[in-house]
Amino acid sequence: MLLFFRKYKVLLKLFLVCSILIFIFSRVDIHLLIETIRSINLGLYLLAMSVLLLSKIVVSLQLKLVLLSVNVKRRLKELLIINFSASFYSFAGDLFGGVVRFNRISGKDNRRGESLFSILIQRYQLLLALYFSFLIGFFYSGITVLTSRELVVIIGFGLTSAVLFLIFLIVLFNQSGVNFSERLLTFFRRFTDSGFFLNKVEDLIRVMKVFRMNFLIFIKSFIVGFINQIIGFFAAWLVVVSLGIEIPFFAVIWVFSLTALAHLLPISFYGLGIREGMLIWLLGKYGVAVEASLLVGFLLFFIMIVHGVVGGLVELLSPFANREKIV
């Protein structure tokens, strides 16, 4: 089954995206959608686009801090170029963009282990920042708009995530945690000799055995990452407000945190369809029309396209272009 998915994953993703979008558009009033498009406050939308471009600098600073924890020094400008280039190559898939980012960070001195560890930590901090943002926004603004069944699902998700984050923290800062993870992997290996997921976990444990994270640097880089998330939420709020939608800022925080977590699932292209479906469901809890929620998703998607185009221009002009292997 896994082999089938890997072989036909592009077609399967395309089928899923098309199915979701067809279902969504079957519920959309096209005339109302056109009227909503005409009502966009272009100034606020361009401001949101600029704010998200600024977030690239902040996330590059976060990566710089994480790299310092493993004695890898990279200039902020260099990391900014790498992040923009990765946005361009992500047109071919998030995995491809990640591979480019990994190889560029490794550099000519081939610090592959350090690069993998740093990208892993930054991704973990991203998830952790989204999780805390979700909790803050949800308990401040989300509890009252959900049904009891939805609350049970959300609370279950929160508790499960908390346990997973705690386990990873133990592994990250405690050698005994790494040893326990290794024994747990050996146990699962009794039931299967191979597997993409288990192989990735094995690579992760191998890296974690070599590198240890400095706690102070971890806190500093996490704070920078959390600030980056707040910048992202502010940009999302600007997009929402540009359509004349009035909902609390804390509602934007938890709605877009949950949407961003769903966006990370590797079942779509740039989260297309998944993002719009989540926004229609969650913003609908605040009385936002389907057409406006759909347009919020598409406006955010267009900003991601702009980032990719800017990344393509940076790739053409950067010193990395045509000098390093991509894969």
LUMZAKOL-254164 format. One record per residue: residue in one letter; chain; x negated, y, z of N, C-alpha, C in turn. Coordinates in steps of 0.001 Angstrom, whole numbers, m for minus. Layout:
! residues N
> residu; chaine; n_east; n_north; n_up; ca_east; ca_north; ca_up; c_east; c_north; c_up
> A; A; X; Y; Z; X; Y; Z; X; Y; Z
...
! end
This chain:
! residues 327
> residu; chaine; n_east; n_north; n_up; ca_east; ca_north; ca_up; c_east; c_north; c_up
> M; A; m831; m1206; 0; 0; 0; 0; m868; 1259; 0
> L; A; m1903; 1249; 851; m2806; 2395; 919; m3555; 2577; m395
> L; A; m3966; 1450; m1016; m4666; 1508; m2299; m3759; 2092; m3374
> F; A; m2481; 1716; m3337; m1509; 2248; m4301; m1364; 3756; m4142
> F; A; m1283; 4212; m2889; m1142; 5640; m2636; m2361; 6409; m3126
> R; A; m3550; 5882; m2852; m4775; 6582; m3260; m4899; 6635; m4778
> K; A; m4392; 5613; m5459; m4493; 5559; m6919; m3515; 6512; m7583
> Y; A; m2322; 6625; m7007; m1274; 7432; m7632; m870; 8627; m6759
> K; A; m1798; 9094; m5910; m1424; 10125; m4943; m985; 11430; m5609
> V; A; m1601; 11792; m6736; m1224; 13033; m7414; 208; 12941; m7922
> L; A; 556; 11813; m8546; 1912; 11621; m9058; 2921; 11558; m7919
> L; A; 2542; 10902; m6822; 3440; 10806; m5678; 3677; 12174; m5045
> K; A; 2603; 12962; m4918; 2743; 14320; m4384; 3637; 15161; m5289
> L; A; 3408; 15051; m6603; 4197; 15814; m7566; 5671; 15439; m7474
> F; A; 5941; 14133; m7345; 7320; 13658; m7226; 7966; 14201; m5956
> L; A; 7220; 14177; m4835; 7752; 14666; m3562; 8048; 16163; m3625
> V; A; 7087; 16941; m4161; 7269; 18394; m4256; 8476; 18729; m5128
> C; A; 8566; 18081; m6282; 9685; 18357; m7198; 11016; 17979; m6564
> S; A; 11048; 16846; m5853; 12286; 16401; m5212; 12747; 17399; m4158
> I; A; 11802; 17871; m3343; 12143; 18837; m2286; 12627; 20149; m2887
> L; A; 11910; 20643; m3905; 12281; 21930; m4509; 13621; 21839; m5236
> I; A; 13893; 20706; m5898; 15193; 20527; m6565; 16320; 20547; m5538
> F; A; 16087; 19860; m4417; 17095; 19842; m3352; 17315; 21245; m2783
> I; A; 16211; 21982; m2568; 16325; 23337; m2013; 17079; 24255; m2971
> F; A; 16715; 24216; m4260; 17339; 25121; m5224; 18803; 24766; m5478
> S; A; 19174; 23525; m5161; 20585; 23155; m5289; 21448; 23873; m4255
> R; A; 20815; 24394; m3201; 21534; 25105; m2141; 21377; 26626; m2253
> V; A; 20666; 27083; m3271; 20332; 28504; m3390; 21290; 29211; m4348
> D; A; 21724; 30382; m3932; 22491; 31268; m4812; 21470; 32108; m5593
> I; A; 21332; 31832; m6877; 20310; 32479; m7694; 20495; 33996; m7726
> H; A; 21729; 34438; m7826; 21981; 35888; m7869; 21547; 36548; m6560
> L; A; 21825; 35893; m5437; 21411; 36428; m4140; 19894; 36395; m4001
> L; A; 19269; 35365; m4566; 17806; 35272; m4542; 17186; 36425; m5318
> I; A; 17755; 36750; m6482; 17253; 37863; m7294; 17412; 39184; m6549
> E; A; 18547; 39360; m5888; 18763; 40575; m5107; 17767; 40677; m3955
> T; A; 17435; 39545; m3358; 16458; 39531; m2258; 15071; 39899; m2769
> I; A; 14742; 39414; m3962; 13444; 39753; m4570; 13350; 41261; m4809
> R; A; 14439; 41847; m5279; 14462; 43285; m5562; 14335; 44124; m4291
> S; A; 14690; 43531; m3157; 14677; 44295; m1898; 13319; 44280; m1198
> I; A; 12323; 43603; m1786; 11008; 43491; m1134; 10375; 44869; m957
> N; A; 9878; 45113; 249; 9090; 46314; 514; 7652; 46005; 79
> L; A; 7281; 46486; m1095; 6000; 46137; m1687; 4819; 46593; m834
> G; A; 4959; 47746; m191; 3871; 48260; 649; 3560; 47322; 1810
> L; A; 4605; 46832; 2497; 4404; 45901; 3617; 3820; 44576; 3131
> Y; A; 4272; 44145; 1958; 3761; 42873; 1429; 2281; 42976; 1064
> L; A; 1882; 44075; 439; 466; 44277; 109; m376; 44400; 1373
> L; A; 191; 44993; 2417; m501; 45084; 3701; m711; 43691; 4285
> A; A; 302; 42831; 4191; 183; 41444; 4662; m916; 40710; 3898
> M; A; m985; 40939; 2595; m2016; 40311; 1774; m3415; 40763; 2208
> S; A; m3548; 42046; 2501; m4840; 42592; 2946; m5238; 42030; 4306
> V; A; m4261; 41902; 5204; m4533; 41375; 6546; m5033; 39937; 6461
> L; A; m4432; 39131; 5581; m4865; 37739; 5443; m6251; 37636; 4810
> L; A; m6587; 38588; 3954; m7952; 38622; 3429; m8942; 38929; 4550
> L; A; m8543; 39801; 5465; m9374; 40117; 6622; m9620; 38881; 7484
> S; A; m8630; 37999; 7559; m8769; 36803; 8394; m9902; 35898; 7914
> K; A; m10262; 35993; 6631; m11388; 35208; 6107; m12688; 35588; 6817
> I; A; m12831; 36870; 7130; m14027; 37330; 7852; m14051; 36748; 9258
> V; A; m12894; 36756; 9917; m12806; 36260; 11290; m13088; 34766; 11341
> V; A; m12524; 34000; 10419; m12742; 32552; 10432; m14191; 32215; 10082
> S; A; m14835; 33062; 9279; m16258; 32865; 8976; m17113; 33128; 10214
> L; A; m16717; 34124; 11005; m17415; 34401; 12259; m17265; 33229; 13228
> Q; A; m16088; 32644; 13271; m15867; 31478; 14130; m16788; 30327; 13720
> L; A; m16887; 30077; 12422; m17748; 29002; 11934; m19212; 29293; 12244
> K; A; m19602; 30541; 12145; m20979; 30935; 12463; m21312; 30581; 13914
> L; A; m20378; 30838; 14826; m20586; 30522; 16239; m20709; 29015; 16460
> V; A; m19852; 28255; 15790; m19890; 26801; 15940; m21197; 26236; 15402
> L; A; m21648; 26760; 14270; m22914; 26299; 13687; m24095; 26594; 14609
> L; A; m24038; 27712; 15320; m25115; 28047; 16255; m25240; 27007; 17370
> S; A; m24129; 26344; 17706; m24164; 25338; 18774; m25007; 24127; 18390
> V; A; m25224; 23922; 17079; m26064; 22807; 16617; m27328; 23352; 15933
> N; A; m27695; 24589; 16292; m28943; 25210; 15821; m29013; 25365; 14307
> V; A; m27871; 25641; 13697; m27827; 25947; 12269; m27472; 27424; 12116
> K; A; m28368; 28175; 11505; m28150; 29612; 11343; m27739; 29916; 9906
> R; A; m26567; 30507; 9778; m26077; 30950; 8481; m25581; 32383; 8621
> R; A; m25856; 33209; 7638; m25385; 34594; 7670; m23874; 34641; 7483
> L; A; m23256; 35644; 8092; m21808; 35797; 7988; m21378; 35969; 6535
> K; A; m22149; 36744; 5772; m21827; 36954; 4362; m21865; 35636; 3592
> E; A; m22842; 34799; 3896; m22968; 33504; 3228; m21761; 32614; 3521
> L; A; m21334; 32587; 4791; m20184; 31771; 5169; m18894; 32311; 4572
> L; A; m18806; 33633; 4439; m17628; 34249; 3832; m17511; 33838; 2365
> I; A; m18635; 33830; 1661; m18655; 33400; 256; m18242; 31932; 147
> I; A; m18760; 31112; 1054; m18431; 29680; 1057; m16932; 29478; 1264
> N; A; m16337; 30202; 2206; m14907; 30043; 2491; m14043; 30486; 1311
> F; A; m14431; 31571; 657; m13672; 32012; m518; m13808; 31004; m1662
> S; A; m15013; 30478; m1864; m15224; 29485; m2915; m14401; 28232; m2653
> A; A; m14346; 27820; m1386; m13563; 26637; m1020; m12078; 26855; m1313
> S; A; m11599; 28098; m1139; m10203; 28411; m1463; m9932; 28194; m2941
> F; A; m10898; 28548; m3772; m10754; 28341; m5219; m10702; 26852; m5560
> Y; A; m11642; 26081; m5013; m11679; 24654; m5333; m10521; 23887; m4708
> S; A; m9848; 24486; m3725; m8679; 23837; m3125; m7501; 23771; m4088
> F; A; m7582; 24505; m5219; m6565; 24345; m6253; m6498; 22888; m6711
> A; A; m7653; 22218; m6676; m7710; 20808; m7070; m7337; 19885; m5913
> G; A; m7030; 20457; m4758; m6683; 19676; m3578; m7478; 20137; m2369
> D; A; m6842; 20089; m1202; m7515; 20522; 25; m8777; 19722; 287
> L; A; m8738; 18427; m45; m9908; 17567; 175; m11088; 18034; m662
> F; A; m10835; 18392; m1924; m11907; 18844; m2809; m12512; 20143; m2291
> G; A; m11636; 21063; m1844; m12120; 22311; m1255; m12959; 22055; m23
> G; A; m12549; 21067; 786; m13305; 20713; 1978; m14665; 20136; 1662
> V; A; m14745; 19338; 583; m16027; 18754; 163; m16995; 19849; m268
> V; A; m16485; 20830; m1021; m17322; 21956; m1456; m17839; 22717; m242
> R; A; m16947; 22985; 688; m17316; 23719; 1898; m18390; 22960; 2679
> F; A; m18216; 21653; 2799; m19170; 20826; 3537; m20550; 20867; 2889
> N; A; m20608; 20695; 1573; m21898; 20681; 875; m22588; 22040; 898
> R; A; m21802; 23102; 790; m22393; 24440; 799; m22952; 24780; 2182
> I; A; m22231; 24379; 3231; m22704; 24647; 4584; m23950; 23824; 4889
> S; A; m24011; 22590; 4357; m25188; 21740; 4568; m26446; 22432; 4083
> G; A; m26336; 23126; 2933; m27457; 23923; 2436; m28586; 23080; 1873
> K; A; m29623; 23770; 1461; m30768; 23103; 858; m31555; 22274; 1871
> D; A; m31421; 22617; 3172; m32123; 21840; 4195; m31353; 20581; 4577
> N; A; m30205; 20349; 3902; m29456; 19096; 4024; m29067; 18792; 5472
> R; A; m28463; 19768; 6140; m28009; 19558; 7523; m26595; 18984; 7503
> R; A; m26442; 17790; 6958; m25123; 17205; 6725; m24428; 16832; 8037
> G; A; m25167; 16253; 8963; m24576; 15876; 10237; m24079; 17086; 10996
> E; A; m24895; 18125; 11045; m24527; 19347; 11735; m23318; 20019; 11070
> S; A; m23289; 19974; 9724; m22178; 20585; 8996; m20870; 19851; 9274
> L; A; m20933; 18518; 9245; m19738; 17720; 9519; m19228; 17986; 10930
> F; A; m20131; 18043; 11887; m19748; 18297; 13272; m19099; 19678; 13403
> S; A; m19682; 20685; 12760; m19170; 22055; 12860; m17788; 22193; 12234
> I; A; m17602; 21590; 11044; m16302; 21645; 10379; m15258; 20912; 11207
> L; A; m15668; 19794; 11800; m14770; 19034; 12667; m14323; 19879; 13861
> I; A; m15261; 20543; 14521; m14943; 21363; 15689; m14045; 22530; 15294
> Q; A; m14351; 23168; 14168; m13526; 24299; 13747; m12101; 23855; 13416
> R; A; m11960; 22694; 12771; m10630; 22180; 12472; m9868; 21853; 13762
> Y; A; m10590; 21285; 14734; m9972; 20985; 16024; m9516; 22267; 16718
> Q; A; m10366; 23296; 16674; m9996; 24570; 17299; m8817; 25220; 16580
> L; A; m8738; 25040; 15271; m7588; 25528; 14514; m6304; 24885; 15025
> L; A; m6327; 23559; 15161; m5155; 22835; 15646; m4813; 23240; 17076
> L; A; m5847; 23409; 17898; m5631; 23786; 19287; m5023; 25185; 19385
> A; A; m5515; 26110; 18563; m4978; 27475; 18556; m3525; 27487; 18077
> L; A; m3228; 26684; 17052; m1850; 26580; 16573; m944; 25996; 17650
> Y; A; m1468; 25007; 18379; m689; 24354; 19430; m343; 25339; 20552
> F; A; m1346; 26081; 21023; m1094; 27052; 22087; m174; 28176; 21608
> S; A; m365; 28603; 20370; 501; 29643; 19807; 1941; 29154; 19751
> F; A; 2090; 27910; 19306; 3426; 27315; 19239; 4089; 27286; 20613
> L; A; 3337; 26857; 21635; 3897; 26777; 22985; 4338; 28155; 23490
> I; A; 3468; 29154; 23271; 3788; 30519; 23730; 5055; 31030; 23054
> G; A; 5086; 30934; 21723; 6247; 31427; 20981; 7506; 30628; 21259
> F; A; 7353; 29294; 21373; 8516; 28429; 21550; 9193; 28666; 22899
> F; A; 8413; 28696; 23975; 9011; 28874; 25298; 9521; 30299; 25518
> Y; A; 9014; 31237; 24733; 9478; 32614; 24862; 10718; 32877; 24014
> S; A; 10820; 32186; 22847; 11871; 32557; 21907; 12586; 31381; 21250
> G; A; 12041; 30158; 21369; 12588; 29064; 20572; 13560; 28147; 21263
> I; A; 13490; 28042; 22589; 14303; 27064; 23313; 15795; 27297; 23103
> T; A; 16203; 28551; 23084; 17630; 28882; 23049; 18291; 28634; 21695
> V; A; 17510; 28473; 20616; 18109; 28356; 19279; 18175; 26919; 18777
> L; A; 17591; 25965; 19516; 17559; 24581; 19078; 18621; 23750; 19773
> T; A; 19048; 22688; 19104; 19980; 21747; 19710; 19230; 20864; 20700
> S; A; 19957; 20145; 21536; 19325; 19287; 22541; 18490; 18188; 21880
> R; A; 18963; 17649; 20775; 18198; 16611; 20065; 16902; 17175; 19491
> E; A; 16980; 18369; 18917; 15781; 19011; 18375; 14786; 19341; 19485
> L; A; 15309; 19735; 20652; 14438; 20016; 21793; 13682; 18775; 22231
> V; A; 14360; 17631; 22246; 13703; 16379; 22624; 12564; 16056; 21667
> V; A; 12811; 16235; 20357; 11774; 15971; 19347; 10590; 16918; 19525
> I; A; 10888; 18208; 19721; 9831; 19209; 19865; 9010; 18959; 21124
> I; A; 9685; 18660; 22252; 8974; 18396; 23500; 8134; 17131; 23385
> G; A; 8671; 16106; 22705; 7898; 14880; 22471; 6651; 15152; 21652
> F; A; 6818; 15978; 20618; 5665; 16383; 19813; 4640; 17121; 20661
> G; A; 5120; 18031; 21528; 4209; 18811; 22368; 3423; 17943; 23335
> L; A; 4101; 16992; 23976; 3428; 16120; 24946; 2417; 15195; 24253
> T; A; 2810; 14651; 23106; 1894; 13783; 22350; 654; 14552; 21915
> S; A; 855; 15763; 21423; m273; 16597; 20995; m1188; 16919; 22167
> A; A; m595; 17213; 23328; m1392; 17543; 24513; m2301; 16387; 24902
> V; A; m1776; 15171; 24839; m2577; 13979; 25168; m3721; 13812; 24177
> L; A; m3431; 13990; 22881; m4467; 13839; 21855; m5559; 14892; 22009
> F; A; m5168; 16131; 22282; m6150; 17197; 22479; m7026; 16917; 23701
> L; A; m6407; 16408; 24760; m7152; 16096; 25980; m8169; 14983; 25735
> I; A; m7755; 13957; 25001; m8665; 12854; 24675; m9866; 13367; 23892
> F; A; m9587; 14231; 22904; m10685; 14747; 22087; m11637; 15605; 22911
> L; A; m11099; 16404; 23845; m11946; 17223; 24712; m12867; 16341; 25560
> I; A; m12326; 15240; 26066; m13142; 14313; 26868; m14266; 13734; 26025
> V; A; m13923; 13351; 24794; m14937; 12807; 23879; m15984; 13858; 23533
> L; A; m15536; 15110; 23380; m16408; 16183; 22930; m17463; 16553; 23965
> F; A; m17090; 16539; 25226; m17991; 17027; 26264; m18500; 15921; 27200
> N; A; m18151; 14682; 26947; m18512; 13605; 27859; m18988; 12392; 27070
> Q; A; m20206; 11950; 27337; m20760; 10805; 26616; m19962; 9532; 26868
> S; A; m19422; 9391; 28086; m18626; 8202; 28392; m17372; 8148; 27525
> G; A; m16850; 9348; 27161; m15704; 9396; 26267; m16039; 8859; 24892
> V; A; m17256; 9178; 24406; m17710; 8643; 23117; m17846; 7124; 23184
> N; A; m18413; 6637; 24287; m18589; 5188; 24449; m17239; 4470; 24483
> F; A; m16266; 5081; 25170; m14925; 4485; 25222; m14302; 4443; 23833
> S; A; m14459; 5534; 23061; m13920; 5579; 21700; m14548; 4503; 20826
> E; A; m15838; 4252; 21040; m16541; 3232; 20265; m15991; 1837; 20585
> R; A; m15724; 1587; 21866; m15165; 286; 22257; m13746; 126; 21723
> L; A; m12991; 1213; 21728; m11631; 1171; 21203; m11639; 877; 19703
> L; A; m12588; 1485; 18973; m12710; 1221; 17536; m13066; m240; 17293
> T; A; m13975; m787; 18105; m14357; m2198; 17981; m13147; m3100; 18181
> F; A; m12279; m2741; 19112; m11057; m3516; 19363; m10165; m3542; 18126
> F; A; m9973; m2365; 17492; m9121; m2297; 16304; m9759; m3016; 15117
> R; A; m11088; m3071; 15091; m11785; m3757; 14012; m11517; m5267; 14025
> R; A; m11066; m5787; 15141; m10736; m7207; 15216; m9547; m7564; 14335
> F; A; m8712; m6555; 14080; m7492; m6806; 13320; m7644; m6463; 11844
> T; A; m8673; m5687; 11510; m8923; m5339; 10111; m10409; m5073; 9906
> D; A; m10929; m5548; 8782; m12363; m5378; 8495; m12654; m4047; 7823
> S; A; m11652; m3426; 7267; m11878; m2166; 6559; m10665; m1274; 6726
> G; A; m10739; m140; 6133; m9637; 818; 6216; m10178; 2221; 6183
> F; A; m9534; 3061; 5364; m10003; 4429; 5187; m10015; 5178; 6515
> F; A; m8932; 5037; 7299; m8825; 5775; 8559; m9881; 5320; 9552
> L; A; m10048; 4012; 9707; m11025; 3501; 10669; m12447; 3878; 10267
> N; A; m12722; 3877; 8969; m14057; 4280; 8510; m14333; 5745; 8842
> K; A; m13319; 6600; 8698; m13483; 8014; 9031; m13698; 8194; 10531
> V; A; m12965; 7424; 11335; m13139; 7494; 12786; m14537; 7041; 13169
> E; A; m15032; 6015; 12492; m16387; 5527; 12758; m17427; 6589; 12431
> D; A; m17258; 7286; 11303; m18168; 8381; 10946; m18118; 9487; 12006
> L; A; m16909; 9772; 12464; m16732; 10813; 13475; m17458; 10455; 14772
> I; A; m17306; 9207; 15219; m17950; 8773; 16461; m19466; 8816; 16316
> R; A; m19966; 8445; 15133; m21407; 8458; 14896; m21955; 9881; 15030
> V; A; m21225; 10848; 14500; m21645; 12249; 14602; m21563; 12738; 16049
> M; A; m20482; 12355; 16739; m20282; 12801; 18116; m21343; 12237; 19059
> K; A; m21922; 11069; 18719; m22974; 10485; 19552; m24268; 11288; 19451
> V; A; m24436; 11964; 18334; m25681; 12714; 18102; m25590; 14131; 18654
> F; A; m24440; 14789; 18422; m24307; 16209; 18764; m23397; 16405; 19969
> R; A; m23766; 17351; 20792; m22936; 17738; 21929; m22581; 19212; 21779
> M; A; m21372; 19571; 22175; m20894; 20943; 22020; m21157; 21733; 23290
> N; A; m21798; 22907; 23138; m21993; 23804; 24267; m20644; 24402; 24665
> F; A; m20275; 24257; 25944; m18942; 24649; 26383; m18702; 26145; 26217
> L; A; m19706; 26970; 26533; m19560; 28411; 26429; m19337; 28837; 24979
> I; A; m20111; 28249; 24060; m19941; 28569; 22642; m18579; 28080; 22158
> F; A; m18141; 26930; 22666; m16832; 26394; 22297; m15733; 27393; 22671
> I; A; m15815; 27944; 23891; m14808; 28903; 24350; m14842; 30166; 23500
> K; A; m16063; 30668; 23228; m16194; 31886; 22413; m15608; 31683; 21014
> S; A; m15974; 30570; 20379; m15487; 30319; 19025; m13983; 30053; 19019
> F; A; m13470; 29434; 20093; m12025; 29206; 20175; m11273; 30531; 20289
> I; A; m11803; 31453; 21083; m11171; 32772; 21228; m11127; 33493; 19878
> V; A; m12248; 33414; 19135; m12285; 34027; 17800; m11256; 33359; 16891
> G; A; m11168; 32027; 16964; m10189; 31295; 16160; m8759; 31655; 16540
> F; A; m8514; 31845; 17832; m7175; 32216; 18289; m6813; 33617; 17788
> I; A; m7798; 34529; 17817; m7574; 35879; 17274; m7218; 35792; 15788
> N; A; m7903; 34875; 15084; m7611; 34682; 13664; m6170; 34226; 13451
> Q; A; m5681; 33351; 14343; m4291; 32897; 14237; m3312; 34052; 14464
> I; A; m3623; 34910; 15435; m2761; 36063; 15701; m2705; 36983; 14479
> I; A; m3868; 37157; 13830; m3901; 37950; 12593; m3000; 37321; 11539
> G; A; m3066; 35983; 11424; m2217; 35272; 10468; m740; 35441; 10778
> F; A; m375; 35372; 12065; 1023; 35544; 12459; 1499; 36972; 12181
> F; A; 606; 37936; 12396; 962; 39323; 12110; 1236; 39510; 10616
> A; A; 404; 38876; 9784; 605; 38954; 8332; 1928; 38294; 7944
> A; A; 2217; 37132; 8552; 3490; 36451; 8279; 4672; 37313; 8705
> W; A; 4535; 37992; 9855; 5594; 38890; 10332; 5811; 40037; 9352
> L; A; 4722; 40559; 8784; 4835; 41627; 7786; 5599; 41143; 6551
> V; A; 5328; 39894; 6137; 6046; 39328; 4985; 7531; 39221; 5305
> V; A; 7838; 38739; 6505; 9239; 38607; 6923; 9923; 39975; 6951
> V; A; 9259; 40944; 7556; 9834; 42298; 7675; 9970; 42950; 6300
> S; A; 9070; 42624; 5369; 9141; 43220; 4029; 10426; 42860; 3303
> L; A; 11104; 41795; 3775; 12386; 41387; 3181; 13571; 41899; 3997
> G; A; 13293; 42730; 4993; 14369; 43271; 5808; 14909; 42303; 6841
> I; A; 14168; 41221; 7115; 14587; 40228; 8103; 14170; 40701; 9488
> E; A; 15085; 40665; 10419; 14796; 41105; 11774; 14866; 39916; 12733
> I; A; 13683; 39413; 13127; 13595; 38369; 14145; 12434; 38720; 15074
> P; A; 12460; 38249; 16323; 11385; 38580; 17275; 10023; 38082; 16802
> F; A; 8976; 38824; 17175; 7614; 38435; 16791; 7254; 37069; 17370
> F; A; 7702; 36771; 18594; 7409; 35477; 19193; 8099; 34339; 18435
> A; A; 9229; 34648; 17817; 9888; 33651; 16970; 9025; 33351; 15747
> V; A; 8444; 34400; 15173; 7534; 34217; 14038; 6357; 33332; 14440
> I; A; 5847; 33529; 15662; 4685; 32761; 16126; 4984; 31265; 16153
> W; A; 6082; 30864; 16794; 6324; 29422; 16911; 6817; 28816; 15600
> V; A; 7604; 29567; 14844; 8093; 29059; 13554; 6936; 28808; 12590
> F; A; 6020; 29774; 12507; 4919; 29631; 11544; 3813; 28718; 12077
> S; A; 3712; 28561; 13393; 2783; 27567; 13950; 3218; 26166; 13543
> L; A; 4510; 25881; 13740; 5036; 24557; 13386; 4965; 24324; 11881
> T; A; 5243; 25369; 11116; 5159; 25274; 9652; 3717; 25013; 9210
> A; A; 2755; 25695; 9843; 1343; 25506; 9503; 885; 24090; 9822
> L; A; 1365; 23528; 10927; 1002; 22151; 11283; 1557; 21172; 10251
> A; A; 2790; 21397; 9807; 3372; 20545; 8764; 2636; 20733; 7441
> H; A; 2164; 21953; 7202; 1429; 22285; 5982; 136; 21489; 5870
> L; A; m423; 21072; 7013; m1690; 20332; 7016; m1522; 18885; 6557
> L; A; m302; 18387; 6524; m78; 17013; 6066; m472; 16888; 4590
> P; A; m1256; 15864; 4234; m1755; 15742; 2848; m735; 15125; 1900
> I; A; 466; 15715; 1851; 1529; 15117; 1034; 2063; 16114; 15
> S; A; 1362; 17225; m168; 1847; 18242; m1090; 665; 19006; m1664
> F; A; 954; 19951; m2564; m61; 20821; m3134; 45; 22187; m2449
> Y; A; m970; 22533; m1656; m939; 23818; m945; 301; 23936; m56
> G; A; 854; 22800; 377; 2034; 22818; 1240; 3324; 23170; 515
> L; A; 3293; 23238; m818; 4465; 23630; m1594; 5619; 22664; m1343
> G; A; 6772; 23192; m1067; 7945; 22382; m774; 8080; 22109; 719
> I; A; 7014; 21616; 1337; 7013; 21361; 2778; 7185; 22676; 3531
> R; A; 6394; 23693; 3147; 6450; 24995; 3795; 7842; 25620; 3636
> E; A; 8376; 25591; 2440; 9674; 26215; 2184; 10795; 25486; 2941
> G; A; 10723; 24157; 2961; 11736; 23397; 3685; 11716; 23684; 5177
> M; A; 10503; 23747; 5743; 10371; 24050; 7174; 10900; 25453; 7486
> L; A; 10595; 26418; 6640; 11030; 27793; 6890; 12544; 27936; 6771
> I; A; 13138; 27241; 5812; 14598; 27287; 5671; 15265; 26729; 6924
> W; A; 14704; 25635; 7460; 15256; 25022; 8668; 15055; 25916; 9892
> L; A; 13825; 26373; 10106; 13499; 27088; 11344; 14010; 28532; 11343
> L; A; 13803; 29247; 10233; 14320; 30622; 10173; 15851; 30637; 10163
> G; A; 16437; 29548; 9646; 17892; 29433; 9664; 18459; 29426; 11074
> K; A; 17649; 29021; 12052; 18085; 29036; 13459; 18321; 30455; 13945
> Y; A; 17721; 31423; 13259; 17883; 32828; 13628; 18827; 33555; 12664
> G; A; 19573; 32776; 11887; 20564; 33364; 10997; 20022; 33893; 9690
> V; A; 18778; 33530; 9344; 18179; 33987; 8085; 18726; 33151; 6932
> A; A; 19134; 33800; 5864; 19719; 33108; 4713; 18702; 32198; 4038
> V; A; 19207; 31161; 3386; 18343; 30201; 2672; 17487; 30923; 1642
> E; A; 18092; 31859; 913; 17380; 32569; m158; 16214; 33376; 397
> A; A; 16429; 34062; 1525; 15366; 34863; 2132; 14259; 33972; 2690
> S; A; 14628; 32865; 3321; 13634; 31931; 3867; 12784; 31321; 2757
> L; A; 13441; 30961; 1664; 12730; 30407; 512; 11739; 31415; m41
> L; A; 12166; 32666; m136; 11305; 33712; m692; 10105; 33985; 224
> V; A; 10302; 33907; 1538; 9179; 34052; 2470; 8112; 33006; 2157
> G; A; 8547; 31770; 1959; 7600; 30698; 1630; 6864; 30954; 330
> F; A; 7598; 31391; m698; 6971; 31648; m1994; 6024; 32847; m1942
> L; A; 6371; 33870; m1149; 5491; 35033; m1017; 4179; 34643; m339
> L; A; 4266; 33787; 670; 3049; 33298; 1324; 2237; 32416; 370
> F; A; 2933; 31620; m423; 2260; 30775; m1410; 1512; 31633; m2432
> F; A; 2115; 32737; m2850; 1468; 33634; m3815; 195; 34236; m3218
> I; A; 228; 34567; m1922; m978; 35094; m1271; m2091; 34057; m1304
> M; A; m1740; 32772; m1091; m2743; 31697; m1165; m3313; 31591; m2574
> I; A; m2460; 31799; m3587; m2936; 31795; m4976; m3922; 32937; m5197
> V; A; m3600; 34110; m4649; m4497; 35268; m4769; m5837; 34968; m4115
> H; A; m5812; 34324; m2935; m7058; 33941; m2274; m7881; 33017; m3172
> G; A; m7197; 32065; m3820; m7906; 31159; m4708; m8529; 31866; m5898
> V; A; m7792; 32833; m6461; m8316; 33608; m7599; m9518; 34442; m7165
> V; A; m9399; 35098; m5999; m10541; 35853; m5462; m11726; 34916; m5238
> G; A; m11427; 33706; m4720; m12487; 32716; m4529; m13159; 32327; m5831
> G; A; m12365; 32242; m6924; m12941; 31941; m8231; m13886; 33036; m8705
> L; A; m13487; 34294; m8491; m14350; 35422; m8856; m15630; 35431; m8022
> V; A; m15473; 35147; m6718; m16642; 35072; m5836; m17566; 33950; m6286
> E; A; m16974; 32834; m6696; m17771; 31693; m7149; m18598; 32049; m8384
> L; A; m17997; 32803; m9288; m18707; 33198; m10501; m19874; 34140; m10200
> L; A; m19692; 34993; m9210; m20688; 36019; m8911; m21657; 35632; m7807
> S; A; m21362; 34561; m7074; m22180; 34209; m5911; m23449; 33475; m6335
> P; A; m24474; 33490; m5487; m25723; 32780; m5790; m25577; 31275; m5748
> F; A; m24438; 30768; m5223; m24248; 29327; m5170; m23822; 28764; m6516
> A; A; m23221; 29603; m7351; m22627; 29131; m8589; m23648; 28444; m9478
> N; A; m23272; 27237; m9916; m24082; 26455; m10854; m25473; 26122; m10332
> R; A; m25682; 26199; m9013; m26996; 25864; m8474; m26982; 24683; m7530
> E; A; m25762; 24302; m7094; m25653; 23186; m6176; m24627; 22212; m6677
> K; A; m24778; 20966; m6282; m23796; 19963; m6615; m22538; 20194; m5796
> I; A; m21399; 19979; m6444; m20132; 20155; m5748; m19770; 18896; m4992
> V; A; m20013; 17765; m5586; m19732; 16494; m4920; m20964; 15628; m4989
! end
